[in-house]
Amino acid sequence: MAETTLKVKKTTASGAETSTSLSFLDGVPIPESAKARVKRDVGDYLVEQILIAANGADTLVSGESMPKLSKGYLKKKLAEGLPGVPNLESAGDLLDSLEYKTTDDGIDLGWFSKAEAPKADGHANFSGDSTLPRRRIIPGKGQSFDSGTNEEIQKIIGDAVADNLDIKEQDLDGVETKADLYSVLGEFLDGLSRAEIKAVVARTPGLVRLLDDLDLFNLL
């Protein structure tokens, strides 16, 4: 699936919520039951990988970094027996409170409690009011995740599309050219480019075998 599939629709910064709304299923040709599974899989994956990166003083948000701690705060963390790195961990449960909620076409990812949301905005600065060094571990408007994270999200989506693709031999009757083949596949994969269709086919062993048996695979 194309990297542009994932979009940040909006961000929220209030006393009770700091989150980013991610859209990644708009126009994806799979049933609602499959979309529900994809949302959970993407949400679980992102929370896990974001926490791994943050614990290593890193971020998955493209173009962002984790500025070093000030000398005073470094000294304070070390005195408390905490790692002297910008991993967003001090008093409280900021990282442990990162979660997601499903939406119509994706998830809302962030913090949804009065205890942690203001602290999260202090680092993410979605409100624009924070004076702290920006350490953003979830993307804001106009941002996305790094290429490796995006590729894994698209793989999750592509696998779901492949799992729900049901093309039979009779559907391919009369196919003789590349244009014919992509026209038929496009009926099942509405809205996808040829490159995206080819990627979905590659994830569908049964369809690969069918195209090969019909001497059509070379048309992809």
N, C-alpha and C positions, 0 to 999 in steps of 0.2 A: 504494500500500500504506500501511497505517496507520503512523504514526510509532512506535507502541508495538511494532512488529515487532522493532526492535533492542533487545536487553537485555544488560546486563553480568551474566553469570552468576556470576563470581567474579574475584578478583584473586590473583596469586601474587607473593610477595616472598621470595626466597631468595638465597643467595650466587651462584647460577647462573642465576636467572631473575627478571625483573620484568615481569609481563605482566597483561593483562586479557583475559578470555575473553568474546567477543562472540557472542551468538546472534541470528541474523536469518533463519533458514530453517525454523524449527520450524513445521510445518503448511503450508508453501508448496507448492501443488499443481503441482510440476514434477518430471521424472525426475532421477535421481541424476546423470546426465551434465550436465544443465543446472545443477544445484546446484553441481557442481564448478567450472563456469565462473563462476557468480555469486560463489563464495567468492574465486576469483582476482581477479575484477574489483573486488570490494569491497576486498579486501586491498591490491591495487595502488593503488587510488584513495585509500584512507586513508593509506597510507604517503607517497604523493606530496604530498597536501594537508597532512598534519601537518608534514612537513618544510618546505614553503613557509611555513606559518604560523609555525613555530618560528624559522626564519631571519629572519623579520620581527618577532621578539620577541612573538609572539602564540600563542594556543592555540585549538583548535577545540572544546575541552571546555566545554559550557555551564556558565556560572556561575564559571568559573575565570579567572585572570588571570596575568600574568607580572610579579611585583613587581620594582621597580627594584633594580639592584645596589647593594650597600653601597659607601660611598665608598672603602674599602680595596680591595675586589675590582674596582671600576671602575678605579681607578688601576693595579692589576696587569694587567688586560686591555689597557688602553691602552698600557702599557709594553711589552707583548708584541706590539703591532701588531694586536690584535684589536678588533672593534667593541665599543664601550662600551654594549652592550645585553644584556638577559637572554635570550640566544638558545640557551642550554645548550651553547655551544661554547667550549671552552678547550683544554686538552691532552686528547688521546684522540679517540675516534671515536664518541661517544655517538649523535649523530643518524644518522651513516652506518650504525650497527648496528641501527637500528630495523627490524624485520621482522615477518612473520606466519607462522603455521602453521595449516593447515586442520584443522577439527574436524568432528564429525558434523553440526552445525547452524550452523556459522559459522567463526570464526577465533580463534586466540589471537594477540594483538597486543602486541609489546613487545621485550624484550631477552633473549637466550637464551645469554649467555656470562658466564663468571666475571669477565671483564675489564670489562664494561659494566653488568651487572645491578645491582651494589651502587650504582654512581653514579646509575643511573636511579631506584632507590628513594630515593636521597637527595633527588631532586627530586619524585618522585611521592608518596613517603611512604605507600606501600601498607602497609608494615610497622608504621607508627606510631612508629618509632624515630628518625626523622630530625629534626634540629634546624635544618635549612636552611629558608629560605623556600620554600613550596610552589609549584612551577612544574610543573603537571601537564598533559602534552600527550596523554595517553591517559586515558580515563575510569576512575574507580573504581566500587565498588559504589554503586548509587543514582544514578549519573550517566549522562549521554549526551553525544552531540555536539550542536553548535548546530543550529538548524533548517535552515540551508542544507545542511549536511553530511548530516543525516538525510534530507532531501528527495532528494539525489542518490543515496544508498544505496537508498532506496525506488524510485527511478526504475530503477536497475539491476535490482532484483528484479522490478519490474513489467514491464520489457521482456522479461525471461526468461520470465515467466508468459505474456505475450502471444505470444511466439515459439513456445510449446508448446501454444497453444490451438487445438484442431481441432474446430470446431463446424460441422456441415453443415446444409443446408436441411431435411433430413428430421428433424433433431433439434428443429426449431422448429415442426413440424406441430402444429396445435391451439393455438398461443399466440395469445391474444386480449387479455389484460390485462397490466398491469405485473406483477402477482403471478405470472402464468403465465411471463412472460419471465425474471424473476429466479429463479424456481424452476428453470427449465431451466439458466440460466447458473450457478446455484449448484451444480448437479450436477457441472459441470466445474471450478468454482472453489470447492471445498468449504472452508468455514471463513472465507470472506471476507465482509465486510459489503457492503451495496448500494453504498455509496460506493466501496469498493475494487473491486468488480466493474465499476462504471461506468468507473473509471480504467483498468482492464485493457482493457476493450472499446475505449476511446479510443486505446489504443496498438496496436490490431490492425486495420489498414486493411481487410483482407479481411472481417473480421467486421462492421465498420462498413458496408461496401458491401452485405453480405448482409442485414443488418437494414434498411437503407435500401430495398433492392429488395423486401423483404417488407412494407414499411410498418410496421416494428416499432421503428424507431430512436426514434421519439417516445415510446416507452414507458419508455425508460431514465430 
